[in-house]
Amino acid sequence: MTYSYQILAGHIRKRVLELDKNYLGIAVGQTGSGKSATAAQICGTVDPSFFDECRVVLTPAEFMETIQTMDKGEAIMLDEAGIGMSAREWQRVQNRLLGYTAQLFRHKNLVVFFTVPSMGFIDVQLRHLMHGIVSTKAIDYEQKITIAKYYKIFHEPVFNVTKYQTFEYTGTDGTPYALDPLCTPHPEEKFWKKYLRKKEEFATAFYKETEETLKGQTQDKRKLVEIQKLEAQSNALSSIITNLRSEKRSWLELEQLSGVNERTLQRWSQADRQTTKT
C-alpha cells in the first residue's frame, strides 16, 4: 500500500531527478504540531542520505555552509527557521538566504524544507519561489502519524498572481485523486534521537548566549548609572565651589574645607566654566 506522503515524496523526487528542477517547501504549524517530523520524513523519503547524515540545520549560517557541500537531489531541512528573531528580522535574513540558495538551485537541484510557526515568517514577495506548503493539522498519537494539508504553489509570472492549490495526482487506474489529507508517519527512532540531541545542543548554546547578552546589558546599565551618579556629584561639587568663591573664600580655605588640593579645585572650576560656556 502506498501512503500519501510517499506519493508526495515521489513527486518531489521526479521533479528533482527527472525534470531537472529544484524543490523548496515549507512546513508550517504551531510548536508540537508535528511539522518538523513531517518535513523530516518527506526529506528522508526523497533522499535516504538525509536520515543517515541527519541533515537538519538550525541557523542560516549553518544552512548556507551545508548546502555548498551537498550533491544533486539531496535534501536539507532548516528547522524552526528564524528562531530567536521576530518575523520581520527573519524576513530580512531570508531575502539574502533565498537569493544565495537560488543560485545553487539551478546547478544542484536541491530539496529544501523550511519549518516555521507561521506563514508570517515568509516574506510575501518570496512565496512565489516556493513549490509547496505542508500545513499540519493534528497528530494521531495511537497510529504515530501527523495529519496535514498539502498545498501546491502555482505562480503566474505575467499577472504576478500566486495561487495555492490542492495537489492532485493520477492513480494507477488513470483516475485523478486529490492528495488530502497528507498523512506522514513519525521518523525512525535512530534519526529522531540524533535530531533531538542536535536541537538540545543548539538550545543550550542559544540560551547561554542569550543569558550572557542580558548580563552584559545589565552590567552596561549599571556602569551608565554609576557614570550618571559621578557626573551629578561632580556638578554638585562644582556648584559648591562656585558659590563659595562668590563669597570671597580663598582657594586655601576651600582646600581645608574639602580636603582636595587647591590646584585641583582650581582645575575643576576652570573645566566647569568651560563646559558651561559650551
N, C-alpha and C positions, 0 to 999 in steps of 0.2 A: 504493500500500500504506500502511495506517495502522499506525503503530508504537504500542507500549503507552504510552509517555509522552504521545503525542498524545491517546490515549483518556482518560488521567487529566486532562490539561490541559483537554480538552473538558468533562469532568465538573465541574471546578472553575469553568470559565467559565460554564457553565449555572447552577450554584449561585449565583454572584455576580450575574450579569446578568439571568437569567430568574426565578430563585426568590427574588431579593432577599435573599440571605443573605451572610454573610461566610465567609472560609475562613482557618483557622490551621493550618499544617502544620509538621512537624519533620523535618529530615533528620539522621539520627544515624549516626555511623561514626567510625572511627579517623582520625587525620591521614593524608592521602594516599589515602583510600578512595574519593574522588570525590563526597562528599556535597555540597560546595559547587557543583561543576559540575552535578550532578543538579538541585539546588534551583534554580539559576540558569536552567537550560534550561527547567524547568517554568514558572517565573515568566515568562520571556520568551515562552513559547509561549502562555500565558494572556493576557499583556499585552505586546505588542511594544515599548511605550514603556519597559519595564523595561530592555531592551537599549540603547535609544537614550540613556537617562539614566544607565545603569549604577547603578541604584537599589539598591546594596549599601551597607549601613551596618555599622559595626564597634563602635559603642558604644551603650549605652542612651540617652544624651543625644542623639546624632545620630539615632537611631531616632525618638524622641519628637518631635524638631524636624521631621523629614522627613514623617511621616505627617499632620501638620497641613496640609501643602500638597498632599496627594495627592487625586486625584479618584476617583469611584466606579469600582470594578473594577480599579484599578491595583494592581500587585504590588510588594512590597519584601522584601528578604532581610536579616536580621540575622545576619551571618556569624560563626561561632565565638562564639556568644553566651556572655558571661561570661568572655572571655579575660582572664587576669590575676587571676581570682578563684577561690576554692575553690567547690566545688559548693554548699556551704551559704551562702556570701556571695551567689552568683548567685541562689539561690532567694529570698533576701530582696529582691533588686532586682526580680526578675521578678514578685513579688506586686504591687508597685506598678505595674510596667510594663504588665502584662496588664490590671490594673484600669483603668488610663488608656486603654489600647487598646480595651478592650471598650466604653467609652463612645462612641468614634468609630466602632466597627464598625457599630453599628446605623444610623448615618447615611450612612456612606461605602461599606460593603460592600467592604472591602479584602481583598487576598490577601497573607497574611504567612507567610513561611517563616523558621524559626529553624534554624541548623545548630549542633549540639552534639556533643561527642565521646562522650557517654554520656547515657542517659535519667536518670541520677542528677542531672543538672543541671536537670531539670524537676521541680518540686515535685509530689508525688503528688496533692495536693488540686487542682492546676491542670490535670492531664492530661485531665480530663473536658471542659475547654473546647476542647481540640484536636479537629481533624477528621480528621487523617491523619498517619501516620508513614512516612517513607521510610528503610529500613534498608539501607545499602549493603553489598554482599557482595564484589564483585570488579570489576576493570577489565579489559576486553578491549582491550589496547593496539593490537592489529592493526586491529580494527574501530573503535577510538576510541569505545567505548560503556561506560557504567557499568551493572553488573547489580545490581539491588536487589530488596528485597521491600517491597511497599506494604501497610500495614495501615489499614483504615478504622476509626476510633474510634467506638464506639457507647456512649452513656451512658444508663442507665436512672435517671432522677431520683427515681422513687418509692422504689426499693430501693437507690439510690446505688451502682449497680454499673456499672463501666466495662469494656467488652469490646473486644478487638482482633480484627477480622475481616478475612479476605482480601477484597479489593474485587472485586465481580462486576459485569459489565456485559452488556447484551444486544447480540448481534451483529446484523448486517443481515438474517440469516436467522431472527431471533427466538430464537436459541439463547443461553442464558446461558453466559458464559465467566468464568473466574477470571483476574484481571489478575496473572499470576505466571509468569515474573519481570517486573519493571519494567525495561525496557531504555531507556536515555537516551543520546543522542549528546552528544559534547562541544560546548559552546557555540562559536559562531564566533570566529575569531581576533581580530577587531576588538574585540569586547566583552571577551574574555578578557585582552587586553593592558591595557585600562582597569582591569579588576578587579585584576590583578596589581600594577599601578602604585599603585592605591589601598591595597592590602594592604602593599606595601613602604613607602609613606609612613607608614602607621599604625605598622608595626613599628618603623621608625626612631625615630619620636617616642616610642613606648611604651618602647623600650629606653633611650632617652636620659633620659626622665623617671625610669625605674627606677634608672638609674645615679646620677642626681643625688640621688635619695632615699636610696640606700645611702651615698653620700658624706656626705650631711647627717647620717645616723645615726652614721657613723664619727666625724665631727667632734664631734657631741654627746657621744659616748662618750669621746673624748679630753678634752673640756672637763670632763666629770664626773670623770675620773681626776685631772686637774690640781687640781680643787677638793678632791677627797679627799686628795690629797697635801699641799696647803696646810693643810687642816684638821688633818692629822696633825702637820705641822711646828708649827702654832700650839699644838696641845695639848701637844706635847713641850716647847716653849719656856715655856709657862705652868707646866708641871710643874717645870721647872728653876728658874724664878723663885721658885715657892712653896718649893721645897726650900732654896734659898739664903737666902731670907728667914727660914726657920725656924732657920738657923744664925746669925742676927743680923747678916747682911750688910746694909749700908746701901744705899739706892737709888743713892747716888753710886758705890758700889763696883760695883753691878750695871751701871750705865751704862758704867763703864770696862771691865768685862769683855765686855759685849755690843756696845758701840758704838751703843746705842739710847738716846735721850733718856730720863732718869729719869721724867719726867711721862708719857711714852708707855708705859713699863714699868708704871707705877702704874695707868694706864687699862686696859691689857691684863689685869693681875692682878685688878682690880676686876670686869671683864667676865667673866673666868674663874670667879670666885667666884659671881657671879650665875647663870651658866649651870649651875654645879654644884648650886646650891640648887634651881634649876628642875627 
